[in-house]
């Protein structure tokens, strides 16, 4: 296997990791809301909730500071080394454009990230996680 192939595979692995991260953030909120309605106890796991809150907090902070996600930066670097044509801009903006042919100014994505972050933070108060000291068989 040549070096370019290895870089291409590494870039694809970073893309997969990034996709899993985005799915965790988006689906995490959906699961918290559904879990509250369906009385799923696991959605109150404080470690899950803290990881979810921190994940969206990082996204929001990066967007406010106009910092490109490190996973995007790493993937672009690996794609360059593989000889692939990298995309410009953020991961979400690129894939939304690629999947939905949607273009929007950066402030639209910043606003969406911020509103989503507020929604996640509100679930912390409206659908409270258990205290960290409490343990449950369903965790």
matplotlib code that plots the C-alpha trace (Angstrom):
import matplotlib.pyplot as plt

x = [0.0, 1.5, 1.7, -1.0, -3.4, -2.6, -3.3, -6.5, -7.6, -6.6, -8.6, -11.6, -11.2, -11.2, -14.3, -16.0, -15.0, -16.3, -19.6, -20.0, -19.3, -22.0, -24.4, -23.8, -24.5, -27.6, -29.1, -28.1, -30.6, -33.3, -32.7, -32.8, -36.1, -37.7, -36.3, -37.9, -41.2, -40.8, -39.3, -36.0, -33.8, -30.5, -30.9, -30.4, -26.9, -24.8, -21.7, -23.7, -25.3, -22.1, -20.3, -23.2, -23.3, -19.5, -19.6, -22.0, -20.2, -17.0, -18.8, -20.5, -17.2, -15.3, -18.0, -17.9, -14.1, -14.1, -11.9, -12.1, -12.8, -9.5, -11.1, -11.8, -8.2, -6.8, -8.9, -7.9, -4.3, -4.5, -6.4, -3.7, -1.0, -3.1, -3.2, -7.0, -8.7, -9.7, -12.8, -12.8, -14.6, -16.3, -17.2, -20.9, -21.1, -19.3, -21.5, -24.7, -23.8, -22.7, -25.8, -28.4, -26.9, -27.3, -25.2, -25.3, -23.2, -21.1, -23.3, -26.2, -24.2, -23.0, -26.6, -27.8, -24.9, -25.7, -29.5, -28.8, -26.4, -29.0, -31.5, -29.0, -28.3, -32.1, -32.5, -29.9, -32.4, -35.7, -34.7, -32.2, -29.5, -29.0, -26.3, -22.8, -22.7, -26.0, -25.7, -28.3, -28.4, -29.5, -26.4]
y = [0.0, 3.3, 6.5, 8.3, 5.5, 5.5, 9.3, 8.8, 6.1, 8.3, 11.2, 8.9, 7.7, 11.3, 12.0, 9.0, 10.2, 13.7, 12.2, 10.2, 13.4, 15.4, 12.5, 12.4, 16.1, 16.1, 12.7, 13.2, 16.1, 14.1, 11.1, 13.4, 14.9, 11.5, 9.9, 12.4, 11.9, 8.1, 8.0, 6.5, 6.7, 6.4, 9.9, 11.3, 9.7, 12.7, 11.6, 11.2, 14.6, 16.4, 14.9, 16.1, 19.6, 19.9, 18.7, 21.4, 24.0, 23.3, 23.7, 26.9, 28.4, 27.5, 29.2, 32.3, 32.5, 31.8, 28.7, 25.9, 22.5, 20.6, 17.5, 19.5, 20.8, 17.4, 15.9, 18.6, 18.1, 14.4, 14.9, 17.3, 14.7, 12.0, 14.2, 14.7, 18.0, 19.2, 21.3, 24.8, 26.0, 24.1, 20.4, 21.2, 23.9, 21.7, 18.6, 20.6, 22.2, 18.8, 17.0, 19.7, 22.2, 24.8, 27.9, 30.3, 33.0, 32.0, 33.9, 31.6, 28.5, 30.4, 31.3, 27.7, 26.3, 28.9, 28.2, 24.4, 24.9, 26.9, 24.1, 21.6, 23.8, 24.2, 20.4, 20.4, 22.4, 21.1, 17.4, 17.2, 14.6, 12.6, 13.9, 12.5, 10.7, 8.8, 5.4, 3.4, 0.0, 1.6, 3.7]
z = [0.0, -1.0, 1.1, -0.8, -0.1, 3.6, 3.7, 1.8, 4.3, 7.3, 5.8, 5.4, 9.0, 10.2, 8.1, 9.7, 13.2, 12.4, 11.1, 14.4, 16.4, 14.5, 14.8, 18.6, 18.9, 16.8, 17.7, 21.3, 21.6, 19.8, 22.1, 25.2, 24.2, 23.2, 26.3, 28.5, 26.8, 27.0, 30.5, 29.5, 32.5, 30.7, 29.2, 32.6, 32.9, 33.9, 32.0, 28.7, 29.3, 30.2, 27.1, 25.0, 26.5, 26.1, 22.5, 21.4, 23.5, 21.6, 18.3, 19.4, 20.8, 17.6, 15.5, 17.6, 17.4, 13.7, 14.3, 11.8, 13.5, 14.2, 12.6, 9.4, 9.5, 9.9, 7.2, 4.7, 5.5, 5.0, 1.8, 0.5, 1.3, -0.4, -3.5, -3.2, -3.7, -0.2, 0.4, 1.8, 4.9, 7.7, 7.7, 8.2, 5.6, 3.1, 3.6, 3.8, 0.5, -1.0, 0.2, 0.0, -2.4, 0.3, 0.5, 3.4, 4.9, 7.9, 10.3, 9.4, 10.6, 13.7, 14.5, 14.0, 16.2, 18.9, 18.9, 18.9, 21.8, 23.7, 23.1, 24.5, 27.6, 28.2, 28.3, 31.1, 33.2, 31.9, 31.7, 34.5, 34.6, 37.8, 40.1, 39.3, 42.6, 41.9, 40.2, 38.4, 36.9, 33.6, 33.2]

ax = plt.figure().add_subplot(projection="3d")
ax.plot(x, y, z, "-o")
ax.set_aspect("equal")
plt.show()
